[in-house]
Amino acid sequence: MVAKQSYMFLTGPKVVKTVLFEDVDTETLGGGRIHATKSGVAHFLYKTDEEAIAGTRRLLSYLPANCDEKPPFETPSDDRDRVCTALDAIVPADPKATFDTLQVVQEVVDKGSFLEIHGRYARNLIVGYARLGGHVVGIVANNSKYLAGVLDTDASRKGARFVRTCNAFNIPILTFVDVPGFMPGTKQEYDGIILQGAKMMFAYCEATVPKLTVIMRKDFGGSYLVMNAKHIGGDVIFAWPTAQVAVMGADGAVEIIFRKEMAGAVDKEQAKLARVSEYNELFMSPRRAAERGFVDVVIEPSQTRRALLRHLELIASKVVSRPPRRNGNVPM
């Protein structure tokens, strides 16, 4: 849509005012900005018609002509063995501090190839197309700069829609994870966070294209499964040394598991620190996750591009046979 020019709604401002006595103008009811930021109806918002046409052409360059074809390959100008040195220091030492996941994506994929979709909507989740070694890939990534990368109803719908689109057009999916869990609260529960989260999990489970995951930092709780875990069919799961795979963070877990011990401790702070350290060692290390089969390879962040490209090409010919059916029973 074009800002301040494109409009879309089922019921116009005059009818809204007559029926609901709500005085609203055309732009506020169904302008491009509203659909791109509030409702998620618009995937792209441009300033002019010319920009919109150019954007459409670029989008189509990532897609095959139909679902029976492979996505168009482009000979890359970027070095396939490029080391992403900037990523080795991108995750802050403070687990509560944010970092730019978009920078991670742009460092890993072929230079200048990332096209973000729904960039103004549900910004706690990044989705879009890119190329890796010339191969078209779909990107799904938690963005800790917005709501700490948590999954809410909007992000879940956004992710589910994108994953299903990738699968429909034979586009492999790369997932970058830093997720503390699902958004809590009455609003989320009333808006159906269980249903919306299930849509995203269903989309990943249903997808038969190659699916690779990089766990950058947190990967907690139910959101661990939703972000393309090994348990729901992830083909190759990588983890950075900063990765933490667990039911919840150490602070919260210790307060629940050792509640009675903490209550009776003379020095409660020291007792908690000791248990947090123990919990981190026993459960949070990516190498522990690898021992249990949840992670395939622990890699240095700088090696992410090389590892993803190598394994993507190894499983590019992946074939999944499933019994014929009318449709999958996606949670609605």
Beta strands, then each sheet from edge to edge (+ up, - down):
strand 1: 115-117
strand 2: 125-132
strand 3: 135-142
strand 4: 173-179
strand 5: 211-220
strand 6: 236-239
strand 7: 244-246
strand 8: 297-298
sheet 1: 1+ 2- 3+ 4+ 5+ 6+ 8+
sheet 2: 1+ 2- 3+ 4+ 5+ 7+
end
